[in-house]
Amino acid sequence: MTDWLSSVPCAPADHSRATLVGRVWSPDVQGPVLVRIEDGGVYDLSAVAPTCSQLLDLDEPHAAVRAPSLPRLGSVRDILANSPEDARNIKAPWFLAPCDLQAIKASGVTFVASLLERVIEEQARGDASKAESVRQAIVAVIGNNLRNIRPGSPEAAAIKDVLIAQRVWSQYLEVGIGPDAEIFTKGQPLSAVGTGAEIGIHPKSQWNNPEPEIVLAVNRAARVVGATLGNDVNLRDFEGRSALLLGKAKDNNASGAIGPFIRLFDEHFGLDDIRGCDVALRVEGRDGFAFDAKSSMSQISRDPLELVEHAMGAHHQYPDGMMLFLGTMFAPTIDRFAPGQGFTHSLGDIVTVSTPTLGALVNRINYTDRIAPWKFGAVALMNNLAQRGLLIPAASRMS
């Protein structure tokens, strides 16, 4: 994987003007270090903020990270090459997910294409062999004309009445075109893996897929201050059997990847760039299988800021901020192993999620129980920061 990973440009196409932050595991301090990525180098931001969460709470995080004379930890190339666990030198740094104490939240059913697939999963009861026949029946009734329907609008309510009468209304249609967006917890703070890491599927799952997405970096004041890429791995058979298995389908060891870096909003990059970007997906299997797809943010049914408002506000606060997956239009309908069964992962698949303004997130598929268990949580982070003398407010460190 190392050679293949190093051949993928992980940084944005315009990296020379991008304000990029990430995290690396430093063997020198036996813990994570917040870093800035600049001119191919990786620079220690500990003097600016001890955690990513605290950095994003600053008034102008993009300006704060431009502090002069930051210690250099190494090159992006070398640290990236050391990120896959099976090729890792534990005496050298490697990349982690760029977020830390933020809640990891996700929006679901935000694109028409993925909305139809969720309805199909539900109707097929998680049985991949029934997917194609169910797809044809559902499309015959619903069609593909939901794209222009604004969720929660009178037009959406009228369509709901029609579909209820035809007995094809679904809980997924409810959150897809109804007034309330689906917001769920993808994982706990610090549980996401970064670029180069293995990403997990449950060994009992026979029908699963990647979900390439934009992930917003939102601070404690519900202000979006940056963005990155994510892979919200999904177990279609688990969720299709029952929506109450959503936690089992979504939140497993290494089942969420975020990275490679958070690109902070500044004079060169902002929310409108997110609204107009296309997210590419590539899956390459050890069996020679290759698949490419694209998810266009212009097709999202709810604006990113609307999704932030559904996730965080007067009714629900996140004092350490949140990372919010925005959903995907990826519809995994291509048959991989058997006609009519659509796509599912195979062990060893290399999954690349990319867009020019955010770079590329690359991971390899493995079973959740074969990937190293998650052990470094919030208590471990606090202990590590205390040992390093970093448990003081970030604002005080800047004075």
Disulfide bonds with the S-S distance in Angstrom:
none
